[in-house]
Structure formats: structure tokens, C-alpha cells
Amino acid sequence: MKYRIGYRTIKTSLGTAISILLAQQLGLDNFASAGILTILCIKVTKRKSLRASWDRFLACVLAMVFSSIFFEFIGYHPIVIGIMLLFFIPTVVVFRANDGIVTSSVIILHIYMANKLSIDLFLNELGVIIIGIGVALIINLYMPSADIRLQQYQTQLEENLKVIFCEMVKFLRTGESDWPGQEITETAKLLEEAKSYAFRDVENRFLRDEDDYLHYFKMREKQFEILERVLPLVTSLTVTLPQGKMIADFLEEVSNNIKPGNTAHIYLGKLRDMKKEFEEMELPKTREEFEVRAALLQLVKEMNEYLIIKSALKTSKWNKPSKTEAN
């Protein structure tokens, strides 16, 4: 296995050292707990880190309140800790701060070991909590840009889609193909990875209108599902017809313009014109020709749906495409 130190590991080690150093320099007891809080609050995304920090802060504050009530009114005894947890844990769950249960239990044990409540003790624990969580939030403000990686996914997906279209064009024109189809499985895998990475990028932003890539990859996933449906349809054609060659020319034009920009309405118009032209042609003379033309008509319908999906894509990132950008 390749040994690798990631940016999250670096941030965790740096943040932990800073937290402990600050708490120690301020003369806080149990200063090492600040480092534990930092470790627990540094997550893979900003939003997850913020949520984890809030859960732990809320749970720790509730822990101090419960400790005050149970220890002072019942006593400092291990059985009291067990009884208190019976009430404390469900309360934390009600506040949806489940991730803070373990951390807050440490605060409870600090108060138990002190064997006496005081303002200084509360201020000490509050200081440890604030330093540990605060350092984690500050450290986690930095997240490396995901744009380059997302653009790579986008480029590879578009290249794969182009290959798939080109193979359909080849079969429609010649009725033959020696394509092994590796782009199909590769594209399915790329889409899953790309969506996951794009979602992580969204989680690192606090503005909901910055998820263009996530919308884009979901759109490509829907288009890919259509291509998976039409491939068996195309390969089932037994004869080549003029209509098939017309569709092949159309698909070739589409494949040459698979880009992020959205002018799918241009190609929807061309598809409608082609469909009207089909309707004006002579009726099929044989059963085989009838079946092939029916399959071609179904292919046209699927391509219409393919383009409609793209035309529905609304993003700010590619809102000014050139006239050649379509699919």
C-alpha cells in the first residue's frame, strides 16, 4: 500500500498541537482534551466540520449542566454517573447532537474527578472546549480547490460519451463494429466518482448556488442511462437504411459538440425537422424494413429525451456557451 500524508492529516496534526499549546499556555487543567476536540472536529468538508463542532459544543455544555445537577444534589459516586447518563444521552439525542456524546462524557469525568463544583472549573472546561473546537474550525477553513479534479472528470466523461456516439454512428452506417465497449463500464465508474467528489466540493461551500458541477454530473448520468438503453437498440438493426444514415450524420454532429455549454435547443430543432422528413418518406415495403424503421424512430425519441435533459440544465458556470456547444 502506498504511504501518503494527506492535507487532512497535516491539518489534524497541526491543529492538535496548536490547541494543546494554547490551552497549556493559558494554564488550563486537562489541556490535552483540547487536542482531542480538535482531532474530532476536523472533518473532510467544512460543513461536516461545522456540524461536528456544534454537536460537541452543545453536548459539552449540556454535560456541565447535568453534572452540576446530579453530582451536587445526589453525590460524586460512580453509580451517579451511570444514572446521569441514562438521562443525559437521550437528551443529547433529542437535540440531534449524537456525535458529541463521547466528547461530553470526558467533560463529565473531569468534573467528577474534581469532586467539587466551582466557577473556575466551569471556566476551565469551557476554555478547553472553545480552544479545541475553535482551532479545528479555523484550521478547516482551508480546503484545496476541487476545480482541476472536477474538470478532469468532466473532460474524461465527455471523451467517453463521444466514443460511444462514434461507435453508434459507425454501426448505423456499416452495420459492423468491433468495439469492446470498455467506455461503458468506465463511464459508469467515472460518474460515481465525479458525483461523490462534486458533492464533497458542495459541502466545502456555504452558498447553495455553487453546485454547478454536481448538477452537471447528475445530468450526464441521466444521459448515460439513455445511451445504455439505445445501444442494444442500435446493435439489433439488421439492415442499413437511408434513415439510419441520416440519424448517423446527426449523431456524428452531436458527438462533435459534447461540451458543457447548453444550446441543446438547436439540435432539438434539427431532430424535429429530421422526424418530419422521415414521415414524408415512402412507407416500408417489407416486414424487416418496417421493424428497422420502427427501431430508428425509437432511437430518435431517445435522442430527443437525451437533448431535453441537457436543455434543462441550468448553471451559472457555463451560462454563456458558444453556438457550437450543445450536448
C-alpha positions in Angstrom: 0.0 0.0 0.0 1.3 3.4 -1.0 2.2 5.6 2.0 0.6 9.0 1.8 0.2 12.0 4.0 -3.0 13.9 3.0 -3.9 17.5 3.7 -6.4 16.5 6.3 -3.7 14.6 8.2 -1.5 17.6 8.1 -4.3 19.9 9.4 -5.2 17.5 12.2 -1.6 17.2 13.4 -1.0 21.0 13.2 -4.4 21.8 14.8 -3.9 19.4 17.7 -0.5 20.8 18.5 -1.8 24.4 18.4 -4.8 23.5 20.6 -2.8 21.8 23.3 -0.2 24.6 23.2 -2.8 27.3 23.6 -4.6 25.5 26.4 -1.3 24.7 28.2 0.0 28.3 27.9 -3.3 29.6 29.3 -2.7 27.4 32.4 -5.9 25.3 31.8 -6.3 21.9 33.5 -6.9 18.9 31.3 -5.3 20.9 28.4 -4.8 17.7 26.4 -8.5 17.4 25.9 -8.4 20.5 23.7 -6.3 18.5 21.3 -8.8 15.6 21.3 -11.6 18.0 20.5 -9.6 19.4 17.5 -9.0 15.9 16.2 -12.7 15.0 16.4 -13.8 18.2 14.8 -11.6 18.3 11.7 -13.7 16.6 9.0 -13.3 16.1 5.3 -15.6 19.1 4.5 -16.3 22.5 6.0 -20.0 21.7 6.6 -19.3 18.4 8.3 -16.7 20.1 10.5 -19.1 22.9 11.4 -21.8 20.3 12.3 -19.4 18.2 14.3 -18.2 21.3 16.2 -21.7 22.4 17.0 -22.7 18.9 18.2 -19.7 18.7 20.5 -20.1 22.2 21.9 -23.8 21.7 22.6 -23.2 18.3 24.2 -20.4 19.6 26.4 -22.5 22.5 27.7 -25.3 20.1 28.4 -22.8 17.8 30.2 -21.8 20.6 32.5 -25.4 21.4 33.3 -26.2 17.7 34.0 -23.1 17.3 36.1 -24.0 20.2 38.3 -27.4 18.9 39.0 -26.6 15.2 39.6 -23.2 15.5 41.3 -24.3 18.3 43.7 -27.7 17.0 44.5 -27.0 13.3 44.6 -23.3 12.9 45.1 -19.9 12.1 43.5 -20.2 8.4 43.0 -19.8 6.0 40.0 -23.4 4.9 40.3 -24.5 8.6 39.9 -22.5 8.8 36.6 -24.5 5.7 35.3 -27.8 7.2 36.4 -27.0 10.6 34.9 -26.0 9.0 31.5 -29.5 7.4 31.4 -31.0 10.9 31.2 -28.1 12.7 29.6 -27.7 10.6 26.4 -31.4 10.7 25.4 -31.4 14.4 25.9 -28.4 14.8 23.6 -30.1 12.6 21.0 -33.2 14.8 21.2 -31.0 17.8 20.4 -29.5 15.8 17.5 -26.0 16.2 18.9 -25.2 12.5 18.9 -21.6 13.0 17.8 -20.9 14.9 21.0 -21.8 12.1 23.4 -18.3 10.7 23.7 -16.6 14.1 24.0 -19.1 15.4 26.6 -18.5 12.2 28.6 -14.9 13.3 29.0 -16.1 16.7 30.5 -18.4 14.8 32.9 -15.4 12.7 34.1 -13.3 15.9 34.5 -16.0 17.3 36.8 -16.3 14.0 38.6 -12.6 13.8 39.3 -12.5 17.4 40.5 -15.0 16.2 43.2 -16.2 19.8 43.6 -18.0 22.4 41.5 -16.7 25.9 41.1 -16.8 28.8 38.7 -13.1 28.2 37.9 -13.8 24.6 37.0 -16.6 25.6 34.6 -14.4 28.3 33.0 -11.6 25.9 32.7 -13.7 23.3 30.9 -15.4 26.0 28.7 -11.9 27.2 27.8 -10.8 23.7 26.8 -13.9 23.3 24.7 -13.7 26.7 22.9 -10.0 26.3 22.1 -10.3 22.7 20.8 -13.3 23.5 18.7 -12.2 26.9 17.6 -8.8 25.8 16.4 -10.5 23.0 14.4 -12.9 25.4 12.7 -10.1 27.9 11.8 -7.8 25.1 10.5 -10.5 23.6 8.5 -11.3 26.9 6.7 -8.6 25.9 4.2 -9.8 23.4 1.6 -7.8 22.8 -1.6 -9.6 23.8 -4.8 -11.5 20.9 -6.4 -11.9 22.6 -9.8 -9.0 20.9 -11.5 -10.1 17.5 -10.5 -13.7 18.2 -11.4 -12.6 19.5 -14.8 -10.6 16.3 -15.4 -13.7 14.2 -14.6 -15.8 16.4 -17.0 -13.3 16.1 -19.8 -12.9 12.3 -19.5 -16.7 11.8 -19.4 -17.2 13.9 -22.5 -14.5 12.0 -24.3 -16.1 8.7 -23.3 -19.6 9.9 -24.5 -18.0 10.9 -27.8 -16.6 7.4 -28.3 -20.0 5.8 -27.5 -21.7 8.1 -30.1 -19.0 7.4 -32.7 -19.5 3.7 -32.3 -23.2 4.1 -32.8 -22.6 6.2 -35.9 -20.2 3.5 -37.3 -22.8 0.8 -36.7 -25.6 2.8 -38.3 -23.5 3.4 -41.4 -21.9 0.0 -41.9 -23.8 -2.5 -39.7 -20.5 -3.6 -38.2 -18.5 -2.8 -35.1 -15.5 -4.3 -33.3 -15.8 -2.0 -30.3 -15.2 -3.9 -27.0 -17.3 -1.4 -25.0 -14.9 -0.6 -22.2 -16.1 3.0 -22.2 -19.5 1.9 -20.8 -18.1 0.4 -17.6 -15.5 3.2 -17.4 -18.2 5.9 -17.7 -20.4 4.4 -15.0 -17.4 4.3 -12.6 -16.4 7.9 -13.6 -19.9 9.2 -12.9 -20.0 7.7 -9.4 -16.6 9.1 -8.6 -17.4 12.5 -10.1 -20.7 12.9 -8.3 -19.0 12.0 -5.0 -16.2 14.4 -5.5 -18.6 17.2 -6.6 -20.8 16.6 -3.6 -17.7 17.0 -1.3 -17.0 20.2 -3.1 -20.5 21.5 -2.4 -20.0 20.5 1.3 -17.0 22.8 1.4 -19.1 25.8 0.3 -21.7 27.6 2.2 -23.6 29.0 -0.8 -26.0 26.6 -2.3 -25.8 28.1 -5.8 -22.2 26.9 -6.2 -23.0 23.3 -7.1 -22.8 23.6 -10.9 -20.6 20.5 -11.2 -22.9 18.3 -9.2 -25.9 19.3 -11.4 -23.7 18.7 -14.5 -22.7 15.2 -13.4 -26.3 14.2 -12.5 -27.3 15.4 -15.9 -24.7 13.3 -17.6 -25.8 10.3 -15.5 -29.3 10.6 -16.9 -28.0 11.0 -20.4 -25.8 8.0 -19.9 -28.8 5.9 -18.9 -30.4 6.7 -22.2 -27.3 5.7 -24.1 -27.2 2.4 -22.2 -30.8 1.8 -23.4 -30.2 2.7 -27.1 -27.0 0.7 -27.6 -28.8 -2.6 -27.7 -31.4 -1.0 -30.0 -28.7 0.2 -32.4 -26.9 -3.2 -32.5 -30.2 -5.0 -33.1 -30.6 -3.3 -36.5 -30.3 -5.9 -39.3 -30.1 -3.7 -42.4 -28.9 -0.2 -43.2 -31.4 2.3 -44.4 -31.3 5.9 -45.6 -33.0 7.0 -42.4 -30.3 5.2 -40.4 -27.6 7.1 -42.3 -29.4 10.4 -41.7 -29.5 9.6 -37.9 -25.8 8.7 -38.1 -25.0 12.1 -39.6 -27.0 13.7 -36.8 -25.3 11.7 -34.1 -21.9 12.5 -35.5 -22.7 16.2 -35.3 -23.9 15.7 -31.7 -20.7 13.8 -30.8 -18.5 16.6 -32.1 -20.2 19.1 -29.8 -20.3 17.3 -26.5 -19.4 20.2 -24.2 -20.6 21.9 -21.0 -22.3 24.7 -22.9 -26.0 24.4 -23.3 -27.6 25.1 -26.7 -29.4 21.8 -27.0 -32.4 23.6 -28.3 -30.6 23.9 -31.7 -30.3 20.2 -32.0 -33.8 19.6 -30.8 -35.0 21.7 -33.7 -32.8 19.6 -36.1 -34.2 16.4 -34.7 -37.8 17.6 -35.2 -37.0 18.5 -38.8 -35.5 15.1 -39.4 -38.5 13.4 -37.9 -40.8 15.3 -40.3 -38.6 14.3 -43.2 -39.0 10.6 -42.1 -42.8 11.0 -42.1 -42.7 12.2 -45.7 -40.7 9.2 -47.0 -42.2 6.1 -48.6 -43.7 3.5 -46.3 -41.6 0.4 -45.6 -42.1 -2.4 -48.2 -41.1 -5.4 -46.1 -41.5 -6.5 -42.6 -37.8 -6.3 -41.9 -37.7 -2.7 -43.2 -40.7 -1.9 -41.0 -39.0 -3.2 -37.9 -35.8 -1.4 -38.6 -37.6 1.9 -39.2 -39.6 1.4 -36.0 -36.3 0.9 -34.1 -34.9 4.0 -35.8 -37.9 6.0 -34.7 -37.5 4.8 -31.2 -33.8 5.9 -31.4 -34.9 9.4 -32.5 -37.3 9.6 -29.5 -34.5 8.6 -27.1 -32.2 11.2 -28.6 -34.9 13.8 -28.2 -35.1 12.9 -24.5 -31.2 13.0 -24.3 -31.2 16.6 -25.6 -34.2 17.6 -23.4 -32.2 16.6 -20.3 -29.3 18.8 -21.4 -31.6 21.7 -22.2 -33.0 21.6 -18.7 -29.5 22.1 -17.2 -29.4 25.5 -15.5 -26.0 26.5 -14.2 -24.1 29.8 -13.8 -20.7 28.3 -14.7 -21.5 27.7 -18.3 -24.3 30.2 -18.9 -22.6 31.7 -22.0 -21.7 28.9 -24.4 -20.7 29.3 -27.9 -23.2 28.5 -30.7 -21.4 25.2 -31.4 -21.7 23.9 -27.8 -24.7 21.6 -27.5 -24.6 18.4 -25.6 
